[in-house]
């Protein structure tokens, strides 16, 4: 039962990413998604993925993706290398600012997509990511302490991918 649910979530996430983030041209491309890491906390899941479109012969064929899924909503945020730098800066500041009280760290807007999602980062007892889009609404992922190291490693792997 759990295996079927995971397949459904992954299939839904891939479909959502394709529909929300990629242009109709890319939907017909034979691109490749690669799951770098999958984090789960309670009823929420954060997927860190990469996408490469072999039909585009330039560094612009590489995209990093963050996807948050909860019980009823899936939402995604895509970025290239400049977006990675901004995400890493927000993440680093959130790690430093983590405390017992909540503080908004900042937000960045997605570029080059029709949906125009926004990634918001807060720090408090945990670090919180919120992906909000006009089409899908908002979804939240709260990082456990164990997630933090894995997420940092996944971000570094994506940087390498986007820099190739």
C-alpha positions as CSV (number, residue, x, y, z in Angstrom):
1,X,0.0,0.0,0.0
2,X,2.8,2.4,0.9
3,X,4.6,1.5,-2.4
4,X,1.5,2.4,-4.4
5,X,1.1,5.7,-2.6
6,X,4.8,6.6,-3.2
7,X,4.4,5.8,-6.9
8,X,1.2,8.0,-7.1
9,X,3.0,10.8,-5.3
10,X,6.0,10.7,-7.6
11,X,3.8,10.4,-10.7
12,X,1.8,13.4,-9.5
13,X,4.9,15.4,-8.7
14,X,6.4,14.7,-12.1
15,X,3.1,15.7,-13.8
16,X,2.8,18.8,-11.7
17,X,6.4,19.8,-12.4
18,X,5.9,19.3,-16.1
19,X,2.6,21.2,-16.3
20,X,3.5,24.1,-14.0
21,X,7.1,24.7,-14.7
22,X,7.9,23.7,-18.2
23,X,6.7,25.2,-21.4
24,X,4.7,23.2,-23.9
25,X,7.8,22.7,-25.9
26,X,9.6,21.0,-23.0
27,X,6.5,18.8,-22.4
28,X,7.2,17.1,-25.7
29,X,10.9,16.9,-25.1
30,X,12.6,13.7,-24.0
31,X,14.0,15.2,-20.9
32,X,15.2,13.5,-17.8
33,X,14.3,14.0,-14.2
34,X,16.7,12.9,-11.5
35,X,15.7,12.7,-7.8
36,X,18.6,14.0,-5.8
37,X,16.9,13.6,-2.4
38,X,13.5,13.0,-0.9
39,X,12.8,14.3,2.6
40,X,9.7,13.4,4.6
41,X,8.4,15.1,7.8
42,X,5.0,14.2,9.0
43,X,2.5,14.4,6.1
44,X,4.8,16.5,4.0
45,X,7.4,15.5,1.5
46,X,10.2,17.6,-0.1
47,X,11.7,16.4,-3.4
48,X,14.9,17.9,-4.7
49,X,15.3,17.1,-8.4
50,X,17.2,18.0,-11.5
51,X,15.9,18.2,-15.1
52,X,17.8,18.1,-18.3
53,X,16.4,18.6,-21.8
54,X,18.7,16.8,-24.3
55,X,17.1,18.8,-27.2
56,X,18.6,22.0,-26.0
57,X,22.3,22.3,-26.6
58,X,23.4,24.8,-24.0
59,X,23.8,25.2,-20.2
60,X,20.1,26.5,-20.2
61,X,19.0,22.8,-20.6
62,X,19.6,22.2,-16.9
63,X,17.1,23.1,-14.2
64,X,16.9,22.4,-10.4
65,X,13.6,21.8,-8.9
66,X,12.1,21.8,-5.4
67,X,8.7,20.1,-5.0
68,X,6.6,20.0,-1.8
69,X,3.7,17.6,-1.5
70,X,1.3,17.3,1.4
71,X,-2.0,15.3,1.6
72,X,-3.8,17.4,-1.0
73,X,-1.5,19.8,-2.7
74,X,1.7,19.5,-4.8
75,X,3.7,22.6,-5.7
76,X,7.1,23.1,-7.3
77,X,9.8,25.8,-7.7
78,X,12.3,25.7,-10.5
79,X,15.7,27.5,-10.6
80,X,18.9,27.8,-12.6
81,X,22.3,28.6,-11.2
82,X,21.5,32.2,-10.2
83,X,18.4,31.0,-8.3
84,X,20.5,28.3,-6.6
85,X,22.8,31.1,-5.3
86,X,19.7,32.9,-3.8
87,X,18.3,29.6,-2.3
88,X,21.7,28.8,-0.8
89,X,21.9,32.3,0.7
90,X,18.4,32.0,2.3
91,X,19.2,28.5,3.5
92,X,22.5,29.5,5.1
93,X,20.9,32.5,6.8
94,X,18.0,30.4,8.1
95,X,20.4,27.9,9.6
96,X,22.2,30.7,11.4
97,X,19.0,32.5,12.6
98,X,17.3,29.4,13.9
99,X,15.9,30.0,17.4
100,X,12.8,29.5,19.6
101,X,11.0,32.4,17.9
102,X,10.0,32.6,14.3
103,X,11.7,35.0,11.9
104,X,11.0,35.5,8.2
105,X,14.3,35.1,6.3
106,X,13.3,36.0,2.8
107,X,11.7,34.9,-0.4
108,X,12.6,34.5,-4.1
109,X,10.4,34.4,-7.1
110,X,10.6,31.8,-9.8
111,X,11.8,33.1,-13.2
112,X,10.9,32.0,-16.7
113,X,7.7,30.0,-15.9
114,X,4.0,30.8,-16.5
115,X,3.0,30.0,-12.9
116,X,5.5,32.3,-11.2
117,X,5.8,30.4,-7.9
118,X,7.5,32.0,-4.9
119,X,9.8,30.3,-2.3
120,X,9.6,31.7,1.2
121,X,12.0,30.7,4.0
122,X,11.5,31.2,7.7
123,X,13.5,30.1,10.7
124,X,12.3,29.3,14.2
125,X,12.4,26.0,16.1
126,X,12.8,24.5,12.6
127,X,13.5,25.8,9.2
128,X,10.3,26.2,7.0
129,X,10.0,26.4,3.3
130,X,6.8,27.6,1.7
131,X,6.2,27.3,-2.1
132,X,3.3,29.4,-3.1
133,X,1.9,29.8,-6.6
134,X,-1.2,31.5,-8.0
135,X,-2.4,28.2,-9.6
136,X,-1.7,25.7,-6.7
137,X,-1.8,27.8,-3.5
138,X,0.8,27.3,-0.8
139,X,2.5,24.2,0.6
140,X,4.8,24.0,3.5
141,X,7.7,21.8,4.5
142,X,9.3,21.9,8.0
143,X,12.8,20.6,8.1
144,X,13.7,18.3,11.0
145,X,17.2,18.6,12.4
146,X,18.1,15.3,10.5
147,X,16.8,16.8,7.2
148,X,19.1,19.8,7.4
149,X,22.4,18.1,6.6
150,X,20.8,16.0,3.8
151,X,19.2,19.1,2.3
152,X,22.5,21.0,2.3
153,X,24.2,18.1,0.6
154,X,21.5,17.9,-2.0
155,X,21.8,21.7,-2.7
156,X,25.6,21.2,-3.3
157,X,24.9,18.3,-5.7
158,X,22.5,20.5,-7.6
159,X,25.1,23.3,-7.8
160,X,27.4,20.9,-9.5
161,X,24.7,19.8,-11.9
162,X,23.8,23.4,-12.8
163,X,27.4,24.4,-13.3
164,X,28.3,21.6,-15.8
